[in-house]
Amino acid sequence: MTISSFASRVVLSAALLAAFSAPTAFAASQVSVPVVTGLPDFTDLIERVGPAVVNIRTTEKVKLGQGSPGDEEMQEFLRRFFGQQIPRPSPRGKRGAPQQEEEVQRGVGSGFVISNDGLVLTNAHVVEGADEVLVTLTDRREFKAKVLGADKRSDVAVLKLDATNLPYLKTGDSSKIRVGEWVIAIGSPFNLENSVSAGIISAKARDTGDYLPLIQTDVAVNPGNSGGPLINMRGEVIGINSQIATLSGGYNGISFAVPIDEAMRVSDQLRKTGKVARGRLGVQIGEVGKDVAESLGLGKARGAEVALVEPGGPADKAGIKVGDIILKFNGVAIERSGDLPRQVGGSAIGSRAVVTVWRKGAQLDIPVTVAQLEDEKPAAKPAPKKPKPEAVPNALGLHVSDLSDAQRKELKQDAVLVDSAEGVAARADVRPGDLILQVNNVEVKDAKQFNAMVAKLDPKKPVALLVRRDTVTAYRVIRPRQ
């Protein structure tokens, strides 16, 4: 049944209309909703903004005999959504023979002009690894672009064209966007230049990355759309189309865009220095669950749990400890763990900040000096701890033992070693080899003290254990008899 045929069968009787218009006891709580009378017309908007959207092709030099880099759209898709390229066969030919280089197309993407003198914004992954970047305008003019800078963490890149008097887009205010408002995307999906799709904003500040709360939409975005603009009904850019959520490799109804406010802050630094400087505290953090919050007396779940403190880092020097719950950074509330890296990352390098933590039932304000975030390095995994055979059982189903002098010296604090875990402890993900540092905010000294504390626990109340596994520390909430 079509929409029109269905609509023709909807009839409201006079009695039904009267029933809807009659006053009711709950009329005061009813919400007044504006009536949508028709769909928007995008034609004038697209004519106005379309000329400022560009097609981007990248090339790279490969040695003859390495084979084709593969289909350009699939290459761009694999690089973006799987972090890899199609493997190329090893070079063939005579050993020791000199190999010639050939320039081949590497990928396609989109971008948009933000100034009449040729500044172009796109995604960092569109130009990553390219030897040459070619930008084509809607009037078929083509330019070789210079990459002024690219930032992987925000997925923003800035290009410069040797041109003047170019059409350009006006940037909007992504902090004022509303869920449900109409937006359009223009780009080159599968190298189909100046393709337009439309939809609505599905969610704001979607947590999909450490440093950027992305805009979620239902606008059709496919490989090749990357780097193109997300435009509101006023013709303003409010985001850079960057990612899709997909199971099939194509558009599945969910796409994400980098907010233009964040993108412009990044682009300003890229234009000035070619890179982006971000602040860091030197901690690994985790989300605070409801059970942990209640056990620690926080009330509601909020803040960021400190799971690891980098030795010699800013947090370590300031006195921030594993198990602390960071509630504020420079007075700004940290509602979710993802809020912290964004606040710290936007801080000036070398600046002094105040970190408010929850420790042992009280708030502490700790001054800290913000350092510069460097390239991520994989953390070395320490050798697993060997449990001791002799252990004392307790009401939580835990068998624990004391640390050796060498283990205590390595850890730089007291704790007990979990030899075995069963029952409620196992269900709370406490495992053999874990180290227990605290019980309900009380530091653990040895196995005798730990078992004594467990024996005095109220079986009706949850217990928060601060547990260290390898290099990561987190709370585990269990009940003695559940």
N, C-alpha and C positions, 0 to 999 in steps of 0.2 A: 504494500500500500504506500503510495507516495505521500509526501507531506501535505500537498494540496488536497488530495482526496480525503485524507484523514481530517484536515481542518474543516472541510465542508460538512462533515458529519457531526461536528461539535455544536450543539444547540443548548442554550440556557433558557429555561422557561421563566415566565414572569414570577412564579412562586419561588424558584431557586434564586433569582436575582434579588427578590425581596428578602429572602433569608440571609443572603450575603450582606445586604445593606442594613439589616436590622441591628440595633445595638446589642452587644453581648457583654458578659461580665469580664471577658478578657480582652476587650477592644483596646484598652489603654496600653497593653503590652505588645500589640501587633506592630510590625515594622512596615513603614511605608516604603515601597520599592518603586522607582521610576519605571514606566512602561517602555520597553524597547520596541520602537515602531518600524525599524528597518536596519539593514546592514549598511556599513559605511561605504562610501565611494572613494577608492584609492587613486583614481586615474590622475587627477590634478597633482596629487602629492608625488606620485611616481615620476611624472613628467618634470617636476621641479627638482627632485633629489637624485634621480637616476644618473645624470651626467657626471656626478661626483664619485660614483662607484666604479672601481677599476678591477680588471682581471690581472692576476699575477701568475706568471710562469717562471719556474726556476730551472736552471740547468746546472749540470756538474760535468767535470772532465773525468772520463774513464779511459783506461788503457784498452786498446783494441785487443779483442780476444776474451775480454771479461764478460761479454754478452750484454744483452739489453737489460736495462734496469727494470723492465717490466712495465705493465700498464700504469700510466701516470696517476690515474685516479686511485687505483689500488695501492700504489706506493704511498700516496698521501694519506689514505685511510689507515694503512698499517702503521705508518710512522706516528699518527696521531692517537689511534685508539688501541694499538698493541705495542707501541714503542719499538717497532722493528721495521726493517725493510725486507723485500723479497731477496733471499740469498742469491748471490751471483756465483756462477761457476768459476773455478780457478782459471787463470790465464793459460791458454794453450799456445803451442808453438815451440820453437827450438829454444833449448835452455841457453840463457845468456844473450839471446837476440834482443836488441833494443825494441821497446814497445812504444808505438805512437799513441798519442792521446786523442780522444774524440769527445766532442761536447754533445751530451744527450739531455733530453728533457727529463727532469727529475720529478716534478709535481706541479699541481695547479692549486690556486687559491684565490681569495678575493681581498679587497682592501677598499679604503675610501680616503679621499683627499680632505685634509682639515685646514689647509691654508692655500691662498691663491699662488704662492710661490713654490708649491710642489711637495709639501709635507704629506706623507701618506701613513695611515695606521693600518696594521694587519696583525696577525698572530705570529708569535715567535716560531711556532712549529712549521709555519708555511715557508719560511726562509731559512730554516735551520739546515746547515751543511751545504747550502747552495754556493756555487762558484759565480753564478750570474743570476740577477733578478730582473726580469722583463715585465714592465707594467704597460698594459694596453688600456686606453681610454675608450669611451663609447663612440668617439668620432674616428676611431681606428688609428689614432696616433699611438706610437709605441716608444717607450723610453727605457733606457737601461738605468735602473735605480741603484742608488748607494744605500747600503744598510747602515744607518747611524747608530743603531744599537738594538739588541734583542734581550728580553728578560724571560727566561724559562719559567720562573716561579709564577709570574702573572700571565704568561703566554701573550706578551705584548711586544711588538716590534715597530720601529719607526724607520721609514724609508724617505729618501730625498730624490725628487726628480729635477732635472735641469730644465725647468719650464716656468713660465709666468702666466698670470691672468687665467688660472685654471678655475673651473667651478669647484666649490668646496661645500662641505656640510657644516652646519651649525651644531655645536655640542649642547645637549640638554643637561638636566640635573637628574642623575639616576637615583638620588636619595628621595626624590618626590614621586617616583613611579608608584602606581597602584595596581594591585592584583585585579585582573579582569579587563584592564584597558587594552585597546587594540594596538598592535605593533606590526611592522612589516620587516622582512629581511630581503636584501638584494645581494646577489652574488653570482658565482659561477659553479653551481653544482654540476659535477661530471663535465666540467669545462663548457657548460651552456651559459654563455655570458649574459649578464643582466637579466637573470631569472628572478622573478618576484614571488614571494610567498607571504602569507599573512596569518595572523592568529592573535592570541591574547597572552598577557603575562600570567603565568600559572602560579608563581611564587617568587618572593623576594628573598635575598640573602640566603640562598640555598648553600649549605655547608658541603662543598665538594672539594675543597682545597684548604691548605693552611693559611694562605694569605689573601684569598679573595672570596667573599660571599657572592656567588654567581646569581644571575637572573635566570629563572627557569621560565620557558615559554612552550607553547605547543606549535610554534611556527616550524614549518617543514625546513629542516637543515640537513644537508647531505655532504659527503666529501666534495670539496671544491668551494663550499660556502664559507669555510673557515677564513676568518679575517674580515668578512663583510660586516656592514653595519646593521644594527637593530634600531629601527627608526619609529618614533611615536607619531601620532596623528598631526603634530605641529611641524613635522619635517625635521625634528632634532634627533641626533644620534644619542641613544641612551645606553648602548652596549656594543661590544664586538662579539659576533657569533663565534663560538670557540669549540664547544663539545656537544656530543649527543649521547644519550643513554640508549643502548641498542643491544639486542640479542642476535639480530640478523645481519648486522653490518650496515644497514640503511636506517632511514628515519623511522622511529617507532613511536612518535608522538611526544617525545621529551627532548628538548634542546636547551643549551645553556649559553649565556653570554657574559663576558667580562663587563662589569659596570663601567660606564664611560668616565665617571669621576675617578675611579681607581686607575683606569687606563691612562688618563691625562696626567695624573701624578707621576706614574711610571715614565710616560713619554717625555715629560719635562726633564727628568734626570738622565734619560737616555740621550736626549739632544745635547745636554750640557757636558756629560762625562762619558757617555757610551755604556754605562752600566748603572745598576741600581744598588744603593747601599741600604741595608736593613739592619735593625737592631736585634740583639739576642740577649737572653738571660743565661743560657747554658743549662737548661732543664729539659727533661722529657716529661710530658704531662699526659693525663688521662681524664676521662669524663667522671664526674661524681654522680653515682647512682643514688636512688632514693634511700636504700637501706644504709649505705655509707653515711649519708647526710644525717639520718635519724640517729645512727649509732654515735656519731661524733657531736651531736647536739646542734647541728646546723639548721635544723628545721626542714627547709625544702632543699631539693637538689640544686646546687649551684656551684660555681667556681671551677677551678682546674686543679686536679690532684697531682702533686709533684711525685713522679715515679722514679726519677733519676736526676741527680745533680752532678753536672760535669766537674770533675776535680780541677780546682784552680780557675773555674769560670766565674763570671760576674755574680751569679746566685750563690755559689760556694763561698766566695769572698765576703758577701754581704751577710751570710748566716742563714740563708734559706735551706731547709732540710727536707729530706725525703719524708713523705707523709703529710707535709704541709698542704693545706688547701688554699690556693691563691684566690682571694675574693675580689680584689681590686688592683688596678694598675694605674697609678697617678690619679686616684679618685674615681676612675671609670669602672663600673661594676663588671665583673667577669661572670656572666650568666652561664655560658657554656665554655668548655675547654678551648673551642676554636676561636673564641674572642681574644684570648691572650696573645697568640702569635701575631695577630693583626695589630693589636695595640702596641706591642713591643716592636714589631717590624717597622711601624711608622715613626718610631722615636728617633731623634737625632743621635748619631754615634757619639759616645762620650758624655751624653747628658745624664743628669741625676734624676732618678725616678723613685717613687715610693710604692713598694709592693705591700699590700695588706694581706696577711695570711691568717688562717685559722689553725691554731696549734694548741692542743690539749685544752680545748674548751674556751679559748680566749682569742681575741683578735690582736695581732701585732703589726705595727707599721715598720717595715724594714727598708731603709734607703739602699739603693743599688745603682751602680754605674752601668749604663747600657753599652755593650760592646757590639762589634760589627759581625753580622752573620756571614759566615764563609760557606764555601761549597760543601755540600753534605758528604760525609765520609762514613763508610760502614763501621759500626762499632765492633770491636773485637770481642768475641764470645769467650768468657773465661771457662776454664776446665770445670766440669760438673763436680759438685761436692759429693763425697762418698758417705752415706749414712752409717752410723755406728750400729753394731748389732744389739747392744743393750739399750733399752729405752723404757720409759715409764708411761703406761697408758693413762689417759684422763677422760673426763666426761665428754669431751668433744670428739673422741675417737682418734686422737693424735698421740703418736709415740714420738717424743722429742729427746734430744740429748744435747749436752754442752758442746760448744765450739772448742776446737783445739787452739792453742796459743797462736799458731800460724794463721788459722782462719780468722781469729779475732783481730789480729794485726792487719790482715788484708782488708777486712771489713771496716776497721777503724771504729767499731762500736760493738756493744754486747748484743747477743741474739741467741736463739736456740735453733738447732737443726732438726727438721722434720725427717724422722726415720721411716714412718709409715703414716698413712691417713686413710680412714675408713668412715663409713656412715655419713653424718652431716658434714664433716670436714671435707671428705672426698667430693660430696655433691656441691660444695662451695668452691671447688677447684683448688683445694690445697693439696700439694703433691709431695712425695718423698724428694728430699733434696732442697726443698724451699727453706728459707730462713725466716723465722718469725721475729720481728723487731719490736712490736708493741701489741698490747691487748687493751682495747678501749682507751687509747691515748696514754697508757702507762708503759714505760719502757721495760723490756724484758732483760733480765740480768743473766739468768741461768735456768736450767730445766727444773730445779727444785722450786724456784720462785714462780715460774710459769705455771706449773701444775697446781701450786697453791692458789694462784689467782683464778684458775679455771674452776677449782673446787668451790669457790665462793660466788661464782656467777649465778645470776638469777636466770633460771631455765626458761622464763617467759619473755626474756628480753634478748634482742639480737646482740651478737658480739662482733666487734670490728677488729680483725687481726690485720696488722700491717705486715705484708709478706713480700720478701724479696726473692725473685727468681732470676738467676743469672745477673743481668745488670739492670733489670726493671723491677720497680717496687710498686705495689698496688694494695688496696684494701680488699680483704675477703670478709664478707659478712655471713656469719652462721649463727644458728641457734643450738644450744646444748642438747635440747630434746624436742625436736620438731617432727 
